Every structure is written in C-alpha cells, then in structure tokens.
C-alpha cells in the first residue's frame, strides 16, 4: 500500500491474512527487512510501468 503496509496484513491483529498462501517473496524475506522493502519497491515499479 502507499503507506508502506502490506495489503494482506490485518492491522488489528498484526497477522498475515494469506499466510498459508503467501507469495514466494514473503517466504524468502523477513518482513520489513531491507531486502523485503527493495523487492516490494521493484514489484510496485514493474506493476506501475505495466
């Protein structure tokens, strides 16, 4: 999301709502790590560039 939060995160419980089906990127990187944030930025850029 634009505010930096994952769209699959339930902000009330702070739990992933798609944990069992989460994408590979979520399985490979620790939440909020530098690598995670860089990958998310790259994915967002690729999506926006279409």
C-alpha positions as CSV (number, residue, x, y, z in Angstrom):
1,X,0.0,0.0,0.0
2,X,1.1,3.6,-0.4
3,X,1.6,3.9,3.3
4,X,4.1,1.0,3.3
5,X,1.9,-1.6,4.9
6,X,1.3,-4.9,3.3
7,X,-2.2,-5.2,1.9
8,X,-2.5,-8.7,3.4
9,X,-1.7,-7.6,6.9
10,X,-4.6,-7.4,9.4
11,X,-3.6,-4.2,11.2
12,X,-5.7,-5.1,14.2
13,X,-4.1,-8.4,14.9
14,X,-0.8,-7.7,13.1
15,X,-1.2,-11.1,11.4
16,X,-0.9,-12.1,7.8
17,X,-4.3,-12.9,6.3
18,X,-2.8,-15.0,3.5
19,X,0.0,-16.7,5.4
20,X,-0.7,-20.2,4.1
21,X,-0.9,-18.9,0.5
22,X,1.6,-16.1,0.8
23,X,3.8,-15.5,-2.3
24,X,7.4,-16.7,-2.6
25,X,8.7,-13.2,-1.9
26,X,7.1,-13.3,1.5
27,X,8.6,-16.7,2.2
28,X,12.1,-15.6,1.2
29,X,12.5,-12.3,3.1
30,X,11.9,-11.3,6.7
31,X,9.0,-8.8,7.0
32,X,10.3,-5.2,6.8
33,X,13.9,-6.2,6.1
34,X,15.9,-4.1,3.7
35,X,15.7,-6.9,1.1
36,X,12.0,-7.1,1.5
37,X,11.4,-3.4,1.1
38,X,13.6,-3.3,-2.0
39,X,11.7,-6.2,-3.6
40,X,8.4,-4.6,-2.8
41,X,9.5,-1.3,-4.4
42,X,10.7,-3.2,-7.5
43,X,7.4,-5.1,-7.8
44,X,5.5,-1.9,-7.4
45,X,7.6,-0.2,-10.2
46,X,7.1,-3.1,-12.5
47,X,3.3,-3.1,-11.9
48,X,3.0,0.7,-12.5
49,X,5.2,0.6,-15.6
50,X,2.9,-2.1,-16.9
